[in-house]
Structure formats: C-alpha cells, structure tokens
C-alpha cells in the first residue's frame, strides 16, 4: 500500500478503530512501518483513542 492509497481508504482511522479488514490491515501495517508520517499518525491516533476511552469510562 502506498501513502496515497492509505489516505484514500482512511486506513489510519480504520486501523486504529479496528475496522480495517485483515488483508488491508496487513498492507497498512507494512506501509506504516516504512512511512514515518503514518507511523507518527498511528501513534497519535492510538493515544487519542486510549485517552477518549479513559475519559468516557470515568464519565459513565
């Protein structure tokens, strides 16, 4: 998967939310291990999701 395809497919968002089908997940993982921009975005998005879940748990 190239960077443009990842952006088009919203692969980052779908990956972090666990909504990326396994074949595309594997392609995206191979891509973001080579793409510094996507690797940084995955880390930031994962941190955001973790923090949002913690806040929502606390608020419930």
Number of C-alpha atoms within 10 A of each C-alpha: 14 13 15 9 11 18 12 9 13 12 24 24 17 14 20 19 12 11 13 18 11 11 8 17 18 13 14 23 18 13 17 20 11 12 15 11 11 20 16 12 16 19 11 13 17 17 13 13 13 11 12 12 12 11 11 9 9 8 7 5
